[in-house]
């Protein structure tokens, strides 16, 4: 994941940061909820299918 901070002081994750899918898309939406590893607040972010990939 590449997650630049959305507001001053927010968690920033560089590209390649792993995370856990915590929410599946709810129609009509298409985005997944993802909690990024290392985020001290464990605040889920939303990503479209093309923005995420399974870790090896």
Backbone atoms as SQL, in Angstrom:
CREATE TABLE atoms (id INTEGER PRIMARY KEY, chain TEXT, resi INTEGER, resn TEXT, atom TEXT, x REAL, y REAL, z REAL);
INSERT INTO atoms VALUES
  (1, 'A', 1, 'UNK', 'N', 0.839, -1.179, 0.000),
  (2, 'A', 1, 'UNK', 'CA', 0.000, 0.000, 0.000),
  (3, 'A', 1, 'UNK', 'C', 0.879, 1.236, 0.000),
  (4, 'A', 2, 'UNK', 'N', 0.428, 2.244, -0.642),
  (5, 'A', 2, 'UNK', 'CA', 1.040, 3.560, -0.551),
  (6, 'A', 2, 'UNK', 'C', -0.025, 4.436, 0.070),
  (7, 'A', 3, 'UNK', 'N', 0.216, 4.909, 1.272),
  (8, 'A', 3, 'UNK', 'CA', -0.798, 5.680, 1.972),
  (9, 'A', 3, 'UNK', 'C', -0.205, 6.980, 2.503),
  (10, 'A', 4, 'UNK', 'N', -0.215, 8.025, 1.683),
  (11, 'A', 4, 'UNK', 'CA', 0.242, 9.311, 2.212),
  (12, 'A', 4, 'UNK', 'C', -0.741, 9.806, 3.274),
  (13, 'A', 5, 'UNK', 'N', -0.246, 10.615, 4.178),
  (14, 'A', 5, 'UNK', 'CA', -1.094, 11.144, 5.250),
  (15, 'A', 5, 'UNK', 'C', -2.254, 11.934, 4.662),
  (16, 'A', 6, 'UNK', 'N', -3.446, 11.698, 5.196),
  (17, 'A', 6, 'UNK', 'CA', -4.639, 12.405, 4.726),
  (18, 'A', 6, 'UNK', 'C', -4.851, 13.728, 5.439),
  (19, 'A', 7, 'UNK', 'N', -4.187, 13.913, 6.579),
  (20, 'A', 7, 'UNK', 'CA', -4.284, 15.151, 7.335),
  (21, 'A', 7, 'UNK', 'C', -3.003, 15.278, 8.149),
  (22, 'A', 8, 'UNK', 'N', -2.661, 16.464, 8.606),
  (23, 'A', 8, 'UNK', 'CA', -1.435, 16.648, 9.381),
  (24, 'A', 8, 'UNK', 'C', -1.407, 15.728, 10.601),
  (25, 'A', 9, 'UNK', 'N', -0.316, 15.013, 10.768),
  (26, 'A', 9, 'UNK', 'CA', -0.161, 14.113, 11.898),
  (27, 'A', 9, 'UNK', 'C', -0.708, 12.713, 11.676),
  (28, 'A', 10, 'UNK', 'N', -1.333, 12.483, 10.530),
  (29, 'A', 10, 'UNK', 'CA', -1.893, 11.155, 10.247),
  (30, 'A', 10, 'UNK', 'C', -0.778, 10.190, 9.877),
  (31, 'A', 11, 'UNK', 'N', -1.048, 8.905, 10.021),
  (32, 'A', 11, 'UNK', 'CA', -0.098, 7.846, 9.685),
  (33, 'A', 11, 'UNK', 'C', 0.224, 7.887, 8.199),
  (34, 'A', 12, 'UNK', 'N', 1.498, 7.724, 7.869),
  (35, 'A', 12, 'UNK', 'CA', 1.951, 7.656, 6.486),
  (36, 'A', 12, 'UNK', 'C', 2.606, 6.307, 6.259),
  (37, 'A', 13, 'UNK', 'N', 2.187, 5.607, 5.204),
  (38, 'A', 13, 'UNK', 'CA', 2.750, 4.294, 4.888),
  (39, 'A', 13, 'UNK', 'C', 3.340, 4.339, 3.485),
  (40, 'A', 14, 'UNK', 'N', 4.605, 3.942, 3.333),
  (41, 'A', 14, 'UNK', 'CA', 5.208, 3.923, 2.008),
  (42, 'A', 14, 'UNK', 'C', 4.661, 2.782, 1.163),
  (43, 'A', 15, 'UNK', 'N', 4.837, 2.871, -0.134),
  (44, 'A', 15, 'UNK', 'CA', 4.424, 1.794, -1.035),
  (45, 'A', 15, 'UNK', 'C', 5.068, 0.497, -0.571),
  (46, 'A', 16, 'UNK', 'N', 4.311, -0.580, -0.588),
  (47, 'A', 16, 'UNK', 'CA', 4.795, -1.880, -0.155),
  (48, 'A', 16, 'UNK', 'C', 4.400, -2.232, 1.264),
  (49, 'A', 17, 'UNK', 'N', 3.786, -1.289, 1.987),
  (50, 'A', 17, 'UNK', 'CA', 3.336, -1.575, 3.345),
  (51, 'A', 17, 'UNK', 'C', 2.230, -2.619, 3.294),
  (52, 'A', 18, 'UNK', 'N', 2.338, -3.622, 4.151),
  (53, 'A', 18, 'UNK', 'CA', 1.314, -4.658, 4.187),
  (54, 'A', 18, 'UNK', 'C', 0.180, -4.240, 5.109),
  (55, 'A', 19, 'UNK', 'N', -0.947, -4.893, 4.939),
  (56, 'A', 19, 'UNK', 'CA', -2.113, -4.613, 5.766),
  (57, 'A', 19, 'UNK', 'C', -3.060, -5.792, 5.758),
  (58, 'A', 20, 'UNK', 'N', -4.152, -5.644, 6.463),
  (59, 'A', 20, 'UNK', 'CA', -5.162, -6.692, 6.578),
  (60, 'A', 20, 'UNK', 'C', -6.491, -6.163, 6.077),
  (61, 'A', 21, 'UNK', 'N', -7.123, -6.907, 5.183),
  (62, 'A', 21, 'UNK', 'CA', -8.452, -6.526, 4.716),
  (63, 'A', 21, 'UNK', 'C', -9.414, -6.726, 5.877),
  (64, 'A', 22, 'UNK', 'N', -10.090, -5.654, 6.264),
  (65, 'A', 22, 'UNK', 'CA', -11.007, -5.703, 7.402),
  (66, 'A', 22, 'UNK', 'C', -12.449, -5.469, 6.993),
  (67, 'A', 23, 'UNK', 'N', -12.677, -5.148, 5.737),
  (68, 'A', 23, 'UNK', 'CA', -14.031, -4.914, 5.262),
  (69, 'A', 23, 'UNK', 'C', -14.144, -5.174, 3.780),
  (70, 'A', 24, 'UNK', 'N', -15.121, -5.965, 3.412),
  (71, 'A', 24, 'UNK', 'CA', -15.367, -6.264, 2.003),
  (72, 'A', 24, 'UNK', 'C', -16.292, -5.219, 1.402),
  (73, 'A', 25, 'UNK', 'N', -16.266, -5.047, 0.079),
  (74, 'A', 25, 'UNK', 'CA', -17.136, -4.071, -0.554),
  (75, 'A', 25, 'UNK', 'C', -18.613, -4.371, -0.295),
  (76, 'A', 26, 'UNK', 'N', -19.356, -3.324, -0.052),
  (77, 'A', 26, 'UNK', 'CA', -20.804, -3.441, 0.118),
  (78, 'A', 26, 'UNK', 'C', -21.445, -2.774, -1.087),
  (79, 'A', 27, 'UNK', 'N', -22.187, -3.549, -1.898),
  (80, 'A', 27, 'UNK', 'CA', -22.803, -2.955, -3.084),
  (81, 'A', 27, 'UNK', 'C', -23.657, -1.755, -2.707),
  (82, 'A', 28, 'UNK', 'N', -23.599, -0.695, -3.477),
  (83, 'A', 28, 'UNK', 'CA', -22.995, -0.549, -4.778),
  (84, 'A', 28, 'UNK', 'C', -21.518, -0.164, -4.730),
  (85, 'A', 29, 'UNK', 'N', -20.897, -0.112, -3.554),
  (86, 'A', 29, 'UNK', 'CA', -19.489, 0.266, -3.442),
  (87, 'A', 29, 'UNK', 'C', -18.561, -0.818, -3.947),
  (88, 'A', 30, 'UNK', 'N', -17.312, -0.447, -4.170),
  (89, 'A', 30, 'UNK', 'CA', -16.316, -1.400, -4.658),
  (90, 'A', 30, 'UNK', 'C', -15.058, -1.398, -3.804),
  (91, 'A', 31, 'UNK', 'N', -14.977, -0.546, -2.784),
  (92, 'A', 31, 'UNK', 'CA', -13.737, -0.422, -2.023),
  (93, 'A', 31, 'UNK', 'C', -13.685, -1.379, -0.831),
  (94, 'A', 32, 'UNK', 'N', -12.452, -1.792, -0.518),
  (95, 'A', 32, 'UNK', 'CA', -12.177, -2.665, 0.619),
  (96, 'A', 32, 'UNK', 'C', -11.670, -1.824, 1.778),
  (97, 'A', 33, 'UNK', 'N', -12.043, -2.192, 2.993),
  (98, 'A', 33, 'UNK', 'CA', -11.455, -1.587, 4.181),
  (99, 'A', 33, 'UNK', 'C', -10.153, -2.311, 4.477),
  (100, 'A', 34, 'UNK', 'N', -9.083, -1.568, 4.727),
  (101, 'A', 34, 'UNK', 'CA', -7.772, -2.167, 4.982),
  (102, 'A', 34, 'UNK', 'C', -7.137, -1.466, 6.179),
  (103, 'A', 35, 'UNK', 'N', -6.684, -2.257, 7.160),
  (104, 'A', 35, 'UNK', 'CA', -5.912, -1.726, 8.269),
  (105, 'A', 35, 'UNK', 'C', -4.443, -1.973, 7.943),
  (106, 'A', 36, 'UNK', 'N', -3.668, -0.912, 7.832),
  (107, 'A', 36, 'UNK', 'CA', -2.263, -1.013, 7.445),
  (108, 'A', 36, 'UNK', 'C', -1.401, -1.402, 8.640),
  (109, 'A', 37, 'UNK', 'N', -0.441, -2.301, 8.405),
  (110, 'A', 37, 'UNK', 'CA', 0.496, -2.703, 9.450),
  (111, 'A', 37, 'UNK', 'C', 1.283, -1.485, 9.920),
  (112, 'A', 38, 'UNK', 'N', 1.420, -1.354, 11.211),
  (113, 'A', 38, 'UNK', 'CA', 2.193, -0.256, 11.780),
  (114, 'A', 38, 'UNK', 'C', 1.389, 0.980, 12.096),
  (115, 'A', 39, 'UNK', 'N', 0.129, 1.039, 11.687),
  (116, 'A', 39, 'UNK', 'CA', -0.703, 2.208, 11.980),
  (117, 'A', 39, 'UNK', 'C', -1.074, 2.165, 13.460),
  (118, 'A', 40, 'UNK', 'N', -0.575, 3.095, 14.269),
  (119, 'A', 40, 'UNK', 'CA', -0.833, 3.043, 15.705),
  (120, 'A', 40, 'UNK', 'C', -2.309, 3.194, 16.068),
  (121, 'A', 41, 'UNK', 'N', -3.085, 3.837, 15.212),
  (122, 'A', 41, 'UNK', 'CA', -4.515, 4.006, 15.482),
  (123, 'A', 41, 'UNK', 'C', -5.352, 2.862, 14.929),
  (124, 'A', 42, 'UNK', 'N', -4.752, 2.039, 14.062),
  (125, 'A', 42, 'UNK', 'CA', -5.464, 0.935, 13.390),
  (126, 'A', 42, 'UNK', 'C', -6.733, 1.442, 12.725),
  (127, 'A', 43, 'UNK', 'N', -6.660, 2.650, 12.176),
  (128, 'A', 43, 'UNK', 'CA', -7.803, 3.258, 11.493),
  (129, 'A', 43, 'UNK', 'C', -7.871, 2.707, 10.078),
  (130, 'A', 44, 'UNK', 'N', -8.964, 2.009, 9.709),
  (131, 'A', 44, 'UNK', 'CA', -9.026, 1.419, 8.366),
  (132, 'A', 44, 'UNK', 'C', -9.064, 2.484, 7.263),
  (133, 'A', 45, 'UNK', 'N', -8.378, 2.174, 6.197),
  (134, 'A', 45, 'UNK', 'CA', -8.390, 3.005, 4.997),
  (135, 'A', 45, 'UNK', 'C', -9.204, 2.265, 3.942),
  (136, 'A', 46, 'UNK', 'N', -9.622, 2.952, 2.895),
  (137, 'A', 46, 'UNK', 'CA', -10.367, 2.292, 1.830),
  (138, 'A', 46, 'UNK', 'C', -9.545, 2.280, 0.559),
  (139, 'A', 47, 'UNK', 'N', -9.574, 1.133, -0.124),
  (140, 'A', 47, 'UNK', 'CA', -8.827, 0.960, -1.369),
  (141, 'A', 47, 'UNK', 'C', -9.695, 0.252, -2.391),
  (142, 'A', 48, 'UNK', 'N', -9.544, 0.654, -3.627),
  (143, 'A', 48, 'UNK', 'CA', -10.213, -0.014, -4.732),
  (144, 'A', 48, 'UNK', 'C', -9.452, -1.293, -5.070),
  (145, 'A', 49, 'UNK', 'N', -10.099, -2.278, -5.713),
  (146, 'A', 49, 'UNK', 'CA', -9.437, -3.542, -6.022),
  (147, 'A', 49, 'UNK', 'C', -8.100, -3.384, -6.760),
  (148, 'A', 50, 'UNK', 'N', -7.980, -2.443, -7.674),
  (149, 'A', 50, 'UNK', 'CA', -6.751, -2.248, -8.407),
  (150, 'A', 50, 'UNK', 'C', -5.625, -1.631, -7.595),
  (151, 'A', 51, 'UNK', 'N', -5.927, -1.174, -6.372),
  (152, 'A', 51, 'UNK', 'CA', -4.919, -0.547, -5.525),
  (153, 'A', 51, 'UNK', 'C', -4.290, -1.525, -4.539),
  (154, 'A', 52, 'UNK', 'N', -4.815, -2.739, -4.450),
  (155, 'A', 52, 'UNK', 'CA', -4.297, -3.705, -3.486),
  (156, 'A', 52, 'UNK', 'C', -3.878, -4.988, -4.201),
  (157, 'A', 53, 'UNK', 'N', -2.952, -5.698, -3.571),
  (158, 'A', 53, 'UNK', 'CA', -2.484, -6.982, -4.120),
  (159, 'A', 53, 'UNK', 'C', -2.193, -7.900, -2.954),
  (160, 'A', 54, 'UNK', 'N', -2.371, -9.193, -3.170),
  (161, 'A', 54, 'UNK', 'CA', -2.078, -10.177, -2.132),
  (162, 'A', 54, 'UNK', 'C', -0.571, -10.218, -1.878),
  (163, 'A', 55, 'UNK', 'N', -0.197, -10.361, -0.612),
  (164, 'A', 55, 'UNK', 'CA', 1.226, -10.499, -0.247),
  (165, 'A', 55, 'UNK', 'C', 1.667, -11.923, -0.527),
  (166, 'A', 56, 'UNK', 'N', 2.936, -12.063, -0.856),
  (167, 'A', 56, 'UNK', 'CA', 3.490, -13.399, -1.090),
  (168, 'A', 56, 'UNK', 'C', 3.821, -14.077, 0.216);
